[in-house]
Amino acid sequence: MKPEKYFKIGEVMKYSGMSRQTIHNYTMLGLIVPAKVTDSGHRLYGEDVFDRLEKIKRYKLHRPLLEVKELLNKEKNDQENHETDEQSA
């Protein structure tokens, strides 16, 4: 298993094309979650943040952000339940 790479907000901005404020807002709303917070309070995001941001971009074309959050949480729960079912089998 390879070690996870962490990205500072500037790197997330660069690779996602989103503004610092947008990333901050999505974090405050719970749409994305930092993988780690440094001792100095800097948020570091895991590689999975980019897939999540792409989903947010797609979903928010036709839905309000709170509905996007509900959809993402449902997807996450469905995936976790599926993984639990596979481990039980």
LODOKE-801194 format. One record per residue (C-alpha): x, y, z; chain; residue number from 1. Coordinates in steps of 0.5 Angstrom, whole numbers. Layout:
N
rec xx:X, yy:Y, zz:Z, c:A, k:NUM
...
***
This chain:
89
rec xx:0, yy:0, zz:0, c:A, k:1
rec xx:3, yy:7, zz:-2, c:A, k:2
rec xx:3, yy:13, zz:3, c:A, k:3
rec xx:-2, yy:18, zz:2, c:A, k:4
rec xx:0, yy:24, zz:-1, c:A, k:5
rec xx:-3, yy:31, zz:2, c:A, k:6
rec xx:-5, yy:37, zz:-2, c:A, k:7
rec xx:-5, yy:44, zz:1, c:A, k:8
rec xx:-10, yy:49, zz:-1, c:A, k:9
rec xx:-6, yy:52, zz:-6, c:A, k:10
rec xx:-5, yy:45, zz:-10, c:A, k:11
rec xx:-12, yy:44, zz:-10, c:A, k:12
rec xx:-14, yy:50, zz:-13, c:A, k:13
rec xx:-9, yy:49, zz:-18, c:A, k:14
rec xx:-11, yy:42, zz:-20, c:A, k:15
rec xx:-18, yy:43, zz:-19, c:A, k:16
rec xx:-19, yy:50, zz:-22, c:A, k:17
rec xx:-23, yy:52, zz:-16, c:A, k:18
rec xx:-22, yy:59, zz:-12, c:A, k:19
rec xx:-19, yy:59, zz:-5, c:A, k:20
rec xx:-26, yy:61, zz:-3, c:A, k:21
rec xx:-30, yy:56, zz:-6, c:A, k:22
rec xx:-25, yy:51, zz:-3, c:A, k:23
rec xx:-26, yy:54, zz:4, c:A, k:24
rec xx:-34, yy:54, zz:3, c:A, k:25
rec xx:-34, yy:47, zz:1, c:A, k:26
rec xx:-30, yy:45, zz:7, c:A, k:27
rec xx:-34, yy:49, zz:12, c:A, k:28
rec xx:-41, yy:46, zz:9, c:A, k:29
rec xx:-38, yy:39, zz:10, c:A, k:30
rec xx:-38, yy:38, zz:2, c:A, k:31
rec xx:-30, yy:36, zz:3, c:A, k:32
rec xx:-26, yy:34, zz:9, c:A, k:33
rec xx:-19, yy:35, zz:10, c:A, k:34
rec xx:-15, yy:29, zz:11, c:A, k:35
rec xx:-11, yy:32, zz:16, c:A, k:36
rec xx:-10, yy:39, zz:20, c:A, k:37
rec xx:-3, yy:41, zz:21, c:A, k:38
rec xx:-1, yy:43, zz:28, c:A, k:39
rec xx:-1, yy:50, zz:25, c:A, k:40
rec xx:-8, yy:49, zz:23, c:A, k:41
rec xx:-7, yy:48, zz:16, c:A, k:42
rec xx:-12, yy:44, zz:12, c:A, k:43
rec xx:-9, yy:38, zz:8, c:A, k:44
rec xx:-13, yy:34, zz:3, c:A, k:45
rec xx:-12, yy:27, zz:1, c:A, k:46
rec xx:-12, yy:25, zz:-7, c:A, k:47
rec xx:-19, yy:23, zz:-6, c:A, k:48
rec xx:-21, yy:31, zz:-6, c:A, k:49
rec xx:-21, yy:31, zz:-13, c:A, k:50
rec xx:-26, yy:26, zz:-15, c:A, k:51
rec xx:-30, yy:29, zz:-10, c:A, k:52
rec xx:-29, yy:36, zz:-13, c:A, k:53
rec xx:-31, yy:33, zz:-20, c:A, k:54
rec xx:-38, yy:30, zz:-17, c:A, k:55
rec xx:-39, yy:37, zz:-14, c:A, k:56
rec xx:-38, yy:41, zz:-20, c:A, k:57
rec xx:-43, yy:36, zz:-24, c:A, k:58
rec xx:-48, yy:36, zz:-19, c:A, k:59
rec xx:-49, yy:43, zz:-17, c:A, k:60
rec xx:-50, yy:44, zz:-24, c:A, k:61
rec xx:-58, yy:42, zz:-23, c:A, k:62
rec xx:-58, yy:42, zz:-15, c:A, k:63
rec xx:-57, yy:47, zz:-9, c:A, k:64
rec xx:-51, yy:45, zz:-5, c:A, k:65
rec xx:-54, yy:42, zz:1, c:A, k:66
rec xx:-58, yy:37, zz:-4, c:A, k:67
rec xx:-51, yy:36, zz:-7, c:A, k:68
rec xx:-48, yy:35, zz:0, c:A, k:69
rec xx:-54, yy:30, zz:1, c:A, k:70
rec xx:-53, yy:26, zz:-5, c:A, k:71
rec xx:-45, yy:25, zz:-4, c:A, k:72
rec xx:-47, yy:23, zz:4, c:A, k:73
rec xx:-51, yy:18, zz:1, c:A, k:74
rec xx:-46, yy:15, zz:-4, c:A, k:75
rec xx:-41, yy:15, zz:1, c:A, k:76
rec xx:-46, yy:11, zz:6, c:A, k:77
rec xx:-48, yy:6, zz:0, c:A, k:78
rec xx:-41, yy:5, zz:-1, c:A, k:79
rec xx:-39, yy:4, zz:6, c:A, k:80
rec xx:-45, yy:-1, zz:6, c:A, k:81
rec xx:-43, yy:-5, zz:0, c:A, k:82
rec xx:-36, yy:-6, zz:3, c:A, k:83
rec xx:-38, yy:-8, zz:9, c:A, k:84
rec xx:-43, yy:-13, zz:6, c:A, k:85
rec xx:-37, yy:-16, zz:2, c:A, k:86
rec xx:-33, yy:-17, zz:8, c:A, k:87
rec xx:-38, yy:-21, zz:11, c:A, k:88
rec xx:-39, yy:-25, zz:6, c:A, k:89
***
